[in-house]
Amino acid sequence: MSNQRPLPVAHPMDGIGIVRPTEKLFDSWAAAVAEFGSAHINGAGLHAPVTPNRATLNDLIKKAALLADVTAELPGDTVHNDLFWLTLDGEVVAFLSVRHGLNDWLREAGGHIGYSVRHSRRRQGFATLALRHGLERARELGLDQVMVMCDDDNVGSYRTIEHAGGVLQDVSDQSMHGHPALRRYRIDLSVGSASLG
Ligand SMILES: CC(C)(COP(=O)(O)OP(=O)(O)OC[C@H]1O[C@@H](n2cnc3c(N)ncnc32)[C@H](O)[C@@H]1OP(=O)(O)O)[C@@H](O)C(=O)NCCC(=O)NCCS
């Protein structure tokens, strides 16, 4: 598959990697997923509640390969999507999803990029790194701007987005999608590279 190569790792933190879902990291993936309990995991490609067993991961690996394959025809309005895991010394620390385009739902309440950091690794800069990798990938895909969204009260996420150059477009009631006050940000990718460092 042409777009299955790993992203370049370009940041100052030692031991960081970015990989596609792989059974090699099953134990760490399962432990990371378990930290979310029954909550939805943004950017993980999974529907809550998740049972983090081998069958779930095998299905995820197949799904990730299909969604990333730009030659594959996808059902309905499903868009192509790259699923990544951010790792630290081989431990899965964050989930990242980079959609190649937007359908109606993503335009309203999902955006191009989604991410989550496992609870035990929060407040250590991993969302910041995940979003930067997402922006690199989006640029590589040829997008010149992306939409990134988060709840109005999600301070950690909107700080992450604003540090990455996000410009607030609006805050809207997306209750029908489970978000009574949703911030939609635009990040322009046409001006230089996402400041890595
Ligand atoms: C929101 C989330 C992604 C932040 O991840 P993180 O790795 O802790 O974030 P970072 O360490 O990169 O911090 C980014 C910024 O947010 C701030 N921040 C992070 N969590 C915060 C919190 N709970 N309260 C206030 N500020 C917070 C950090 O201080 C930093 O800002 P600063 O540089 O100005 O100090 C994480 O809490 C999470 O996974 N939440 C659930 C999923 C989610 O909300 N995903 C985003 C929607 S797509």
The ligand as an SDF file (V2000), in Angstrom:
LIG
                    3D

 48 50  0  0  0  0  0  0  0  0999 V2000
   -7.2070   16.7380   25.7830 C   0  0  0  0  0  0  0  0  0  0  0  0
   -6.0190   15.7780   25.7990 C   0  0  0  0  0  0  0  0  0  0  0  0
   -5.8440   15.2310   24.3900 C   0  0  0  0  0  0  0  0  0  0  0  0
   -4.7670   16.5490   26.2310 C   0  0  0  0  0  0  0  0  0  0  0  0
   -3.6650   15.6740   26.1660 O   0  0  0  0  0  0  0  0  0  0  0  0
   -2.2810   15.9750   26.9230 P   0  0  0  0  0  0  0  0  0  0  0  0
   -1.2470   15.0570   26.3810 O   0  0  0  0  0  0  0  0  0  0  0  0
   -2.5150   15.9740   28.3830 O   0  0  0  0  0  0  0  0  0  0  0  0
   -1.9710   17.4720   26.4330 O   0  0  0  0  0  0  0  0  0  0  0  0
   -0.5470   18.1830   26.4420 P   0  0  0  0  0  0  0  0  0  0  0  0
    0.2600   17.6450   27.5660 O   0  0  0  0  0  0  0  0  0  0  0  0
    0.0440   18.1060   25.0740 O   0  0  0  0  0  0  0  0  0  0  0  0
   -0.9610   19.6660   26.8010 O   0  0  0  0  0  0  0  0  0  0  0  0
   -1.3880   20.5930   25.8120 C   0  0  0  0  0  0  0  0  0  0  0  0
   -1.7910   21.8820   26.5020 C   0  0  0  0  0  0  0  0  0  0  0  0
   -3.0220   21.6900   27.2030 O   0  0  0  0  0  0  0  0  0  0  0  0
   -2.8490   21.9460   28.5880 C   0  0  0  0  0  0  0  0  0  0  0  0
   -3.6480   20.9630   29.2830 N   0  0  0  0  0  0  0  0  0  0  0  0
   -3.6780   19.6280   29.0840 C   0  0  0  0  0  0  0  0  0  0  0  0
   -4.6080   19.0750   29.8790 N   0  0  0  0  0  0  0  0  0  0  0  0
   -5.1660   20.0860   30.5730 C   0  0  0  0  0  0  0  0  0  0  0  0
   -6.1800   20.1450   31.5720 C   0  0  0  0  0  0  0  0  0  0  0  0
   -6.8050   19.0410   31.9880 N   0  0  0  0  0  0  0  0  0  0  0  0
   -6.5060   21.3540   32.0850 N   0  0  0  0  0  0  0  0  0  0  0  0
   -5.8790   22.4710   31.6550 C   0  0  0  0  0  0  0  0  0  0  0  0
   -4.9110   22.4840   30.7050 N   0  0  0  0  0  0  0  0  0  0  0  0
   -4.5570   21.3060   30.1990 C   0  0  0  0  0  0  0  0  0  0  0  0
   -1.3670   21.7930   28.8370 C   0  0  0  0  0  0  0  0  0  0  0  0
   -0.9640   22.4970   29.9780 O   0  0  0  0  0  0  0  0  0  0  0  0
   -0.8090   22.3610   27.5450 C   0  0  0  0  0  0  0  0  0  0  0  0
   -0.9310   23.7690   27.5400 O   0  0  0  0  0  0  0  0  0  0  0  0
    0.3150   24.7310   27.8700 P   0  0  0  0  0  0  0  0  0  0  0  0
    1.4290   24.3050   26.9330 O   0  0  0  0  0  0  0  0  0  0  0  0
   -0.2130   26.0980   27.5930 O   0  0  0  0  0  0  0  0  0  0  0  0
    0.6610   24.4870   29.3060 O   0  0  0  0  0  0  0  0  0  0  0  0
   -6.2550   14.5900   26.7810 C   0  0  0  0  0  0  0  0  0  0  0  0
   -6.6750   15.1060   28.0160 O   0  0  0  0  0  0  0  0  0  0  0  0
   -7.2570   13.5760   26.2790 C   0  0  0  0  0  0  0  0  0  0  0  0
   -6.8860   12.5750   25.6650 O   0  0  0  0  0  0  0  0  0  0  0  0
   -8.5620   13.8260   26.5310 N   0  0  0  0  0  0  0  0  0  0  0  0
   -9.6250   12.9160   26.0610 C   0  0  0  0  0  0  0  0  0  0  0  0
   -9.7390   12.9340   24.5310 C   0  0  0  0  0  0  0  0  0  0  0  0
   -9.8990   14.3200   23.9430 C   0  0  0  0  0  0  0  0  0  0  0  0
  -10.4750   15.2130   24.5470 O   0  0  0  0  0  0  0  0  0  0  0  0
   -9.3730   14.4880   22.7050 N   0  0  0  0  0  0  0  0  0  0  0  0
   -9.4290   15.7670   22.0080 C   0  0  0  0  0  0  0  0  0  0  0  0
  -10.6480   15.9290   21.1910 C   0  0  0  0  0  0  0  0  0  0  0  0
  -10.3110   15.4330   19.4880 S   0  0  0  0  0  0  0  0  0  0  0  0
  1  2  1  0
  2  3  1  0
  2  4  1  0
  2 36  1  0
  4  5  1  0
  5  6  1  0
  6  7  2  0
  6  8  1  0
  6  9  1  0
  9 10  1  0
 10 11  2  0
 10 12  1  0
 10 13  1  0
 13 14  1  0
 14 15  1  0
 15 16  1  0
 15 30  1  0
 16 17  1  0
 17 18  1  0
 17 28  1  0
 18 19  1  0
 18 27  1  0
 19 20  2  0
 20 21  1  0
 21 22  1  0
 21 27  2  0
 22 23  1  0
 22 24  2  0
 24 25  1  0
 25 26  2  0
 26 27  1  0
 28 29  1  0
 28 30  1  0
 30 31  1  0
 31 32  1  0
 32 33  2  0
 32 34  1  0
 32 35  1  0
 36 37  1  0
 36 38  1  0
 38 39  2  0
 38 40  1  0
 40 41  1  0
 41 42  1  0
 42 43  1  0
 43 44  2  0
 43 45  1  0
 45 46  1  0
 46 47  1  0
 47 48  1  0
M  END
$$$$
